[in-house]
Amino acid sequence: MSKALLICNADRPGKWLKKYAAQADFILAADGGANAALAAGITPDAVIGDFDSVSPRTRRTLKEVPFIHVTRQDNTDLEKALDWLTAQSFDECMIAGATGGRLDFTLGNILAARPYLKKIKVTFVGKDWTLFFLTRSYSFSARKGARCSFIALTSCRNVTLKGLTYKVTNETWNTQRIGRTLSNEISSAKSEISFSDGVLLMYLEK
């Protein structure tokens, strides 16, 4: 099973990014994400994009690294990167630096990843959080007291939560009343969300 780390340029990841780099089989920077990678002390295995954001200094530093030039302008650098990673048959992608900058870019980056879910597992990562899509029930372990939120992107039926402070049994969640599904808290060593159909975003603190 092959896992990639994709470094984007919406914000500048710090030294914490090295722990994710250590988990990756391949590190890909999306355009200006190469600047962010070097700032975090990481040398990517390749850089992809139209290269309107990568600095001349970064290009000189990474002169031995492959630069994959994609001229297409009707998709984002993140989409260009995910297209390439799926074409290379990667199974999983951790995405850093895709949130925290402009709000429209943050929302666009998160939603842009959804069409790829049938081909690759996608997880957005930050210094002390992860954000990922759920299309089926999920059991997990997390720090007791860590905050956990869910956002329904479609109607989700028979939702049940176990191991969280605010328990839920056989509810239907939809895109309304989002406040009910935010800011829950881990209360057990093992937690679980189960549902029969739908698509959810799950946010989990480390």
C-alpha positions in Angstrom: 0.0 0.0 0.0 1.6 3.3 -1.1 1.1 6.5 0.8 1.9 10.0 -0.5 2.3 13.3 1.3 1.0 16.3 -0.8 2.3 19.7 0.3 0.2 22.7 -0.8 0.7 26.4 -0.4 -2.5 27.7 1.1 -0.6 28.1 4.4 2.9 27.4 5.5 3.3 24.1 7.4 5.9 24.1 10.1 8.4 21.6 11.4 5.5 19.4 12.5 5.2 18.3 8.9 8.3 16.1 9.3 6.3 13.5 11.2 4.0 13.1 8.2 6.9 13.1 5.8 8.4 10.2 7.7 5.1 8.2 7.1 5.1 8.8 3.4 6.5 6.7 0.6 6.6 9.7 -1.7 6.4 13.5 -1.2 4.8 15.7 -3.8 4.7 19.5 -3.7 2.0 21.3 -5.5 3.6 24.4 -7.1 4.3 26.9 -4.3 4.0 24.0 -1.9 7.6 23.5 -2.8 8.5 26.7 -1.0 6.5 25.5 2.1 8.3 22.1 2.0 11.7 23.7 2.0 10.7 26.1 4.8 9.7 23.0 6.9 13.0 21.3 6.2 11.6 18.8 3.7 12.8 18.0 0.2 10.0 16.8 -2.1 10.5 13.9 -4.5 8.7 15.9 -7.2 6.9 19.2 -7.8 3.8 19.6 -9.9 1.8 22.5 -11.2 1.9 25.4 -13.6 4.7 26.9 -11.5 3.2 30.4 -11.1 3.9 30.3 -7.3 7.2 28.4 -6.9 10.0 30.8 -6.3 13.2 31.0 -8.4 15.2 30.3 -5.2 13.2 27.1 -4.6 13.7 26.0 -8.2 17.5 26.5 -7.9 17.5 24.6 -4.6 15.5 21.7 -6.1 17.3 21.6 -9.4 17.8 17.8 -9.1 14.1 17.2 -8.3 11.6 16.5 -11.2 9.3 19.3 -12.0 6.0 18.1 -13.6 4.6 20.9 -15.7 0.9 20.9 -16.2 -0.3 23.8 -18.3 -4.1 23.2 -17.8 -5.6 26.3 -16.1 -9.2 25.1 -15.3 -8.3 23.1 -12.3 -6.3 23.8 -9.1 -2.8 22.6 -8.3 -4.3 20.3 -5.7 -6.4 18.7 -8.4 -3.4 18.4 -10.7 -1.5 16.7 -8.0 -4.4 14.3 -7.2 -4.8 13.5 -10.9 -1.1 12.5 -11.0 -1.1 10.5 -7.8 -4.1 8.5 -8.8 -2.5 7.9 -12.3 0.5 6.5 -10.4 -1.9 4.2 -8.4 -1.2 5.6 -4.9 -3.6 4.3 -2.3 -3.5 7.1 0.2 -2.7 10.8 0.3 -2.1 13.1 3.3 -2.6 16.7 2.3 -0.8 19.5 4.2 -0.9 23.2 3.6 -4.3 23.2 1.9 -6.2 25.0 4.7 -5.8 28.2 6.7 -5.2 30.6 3.9 -7.9 32.3 1.9 -11.3 30.9 2.9 -12.4 30.3 -0.7 -9.2 28.3 -1.3 -9.7 26.3 1.9 -13.3 25.3 1.0 -12.4 24.7 -2.6 -9.5 22.4 -1.7 -11.5 20.3 0.7 -14.4 19.9 -1.7 -12.1 19.3 -4.7 -10.8 16.2 -3.0 -14.2 14.5 -2.8 -14.5 13.2 -6.4 -11.2 11.3 -5.9 -12.5 9.2 -3.0 -13.2 6.1 -5.1 -9.6 6.1 -6.3 -7.5 7.3 -3.3 -8.0 7.8 0.5 -7.6 11.5 1.3 -6.7 13.0 4.7 -6.1 16.7 5.3 -3.5 17.1 8.1 -2.5 20.0 10.4 -0.3 20.4 13.4 -2.8 19.0 15.8 -5.8 17.8 13.7 -6.9 15.7 10.8 -9.9 16.1 8.5 -11.2 13.3 6.2 -14.2 12.0 4.4 -16.3 9.1 5.6 -18.5 7.1 3.3 -18.9 4.1 5.7 -18.8 3.3 9.4 -15.5 4.0 11.1 -13.9 2.9 14.4 -11.0 4.8 15.8 -8.9 5.5 18.8 -8.1 9.1 20.0 -7.0 11.0 23.0 -9.7 11.3 25.6 -11.0 14.8 25.7 -10.1 15.5 22.1 -12.7 17.4 20.1 -14.4 15.7 17.2 -16.8 17.2 14.7 -18.9 15.8 11.8 -20.3 17.7 8.8 -22.8 15.9 6.6 -22.3 16.6 2.9 -25.3 14.6 2.0 -28.2 13.0 3.9 -26.8 10.3 6.2 -29.1 7.8 7.7 -29.0 5.7 10.9 -26.1 7.6 12.4 -24.9 6.2 15.7 -22.0 7.5 17.8 -20.3 5.5 20.5 -17.4 6.5 22.7 -18.2 10.2 22.5 -19.6 12.5 25.2 -22.7 13.3 23.2 -24.1 10.0 22.0 -26.4 9.6 19.0 -28.6 6.6 18.1 -30.1 6.0 14.6 -30.4 9.6 13.6 -30.6 11.1 10.2 -28.2 13.9 9.5 -28.3 16.3 6.6 -26.9 19.7 5.6 -29.2 21.5 8.0 -28.7 22.0 11.8 -24.9 21.5 11.4 -24.4 22.8 14.9 -25.8 19.6 16.4 -22.9 17.6 14.9 -20.0 19.9 15.8 -17.6 20.0 18.8 -18.3 16.6 20.3 -15.6 15.1 22.6 -13.9 11.7 22.8 -14.8 9.9 26.1 -13.5 6.4 25.6 -10.4 4.5 24.4 -12.4 3.3 21.4 -14.9 5.3 19.5 -17.2 4.6 16.5 -19.5 6.3 14.1 -21.8 4.1 12.1 -24.2 5.0 9.4 -26.0 3.2 6.5 -25.3 5.7 3.7 -24.1 9.2 2.9 -20.9 11.2 3.0 -19.5 13.0 6.0 -16.5 15.1 6.8 -14.9 14.2 10.1 -12.6 16.5 12.0 -10.5 15.1 14.8 -8.0 16.7 17.2 -4.8 15.0 18.0 
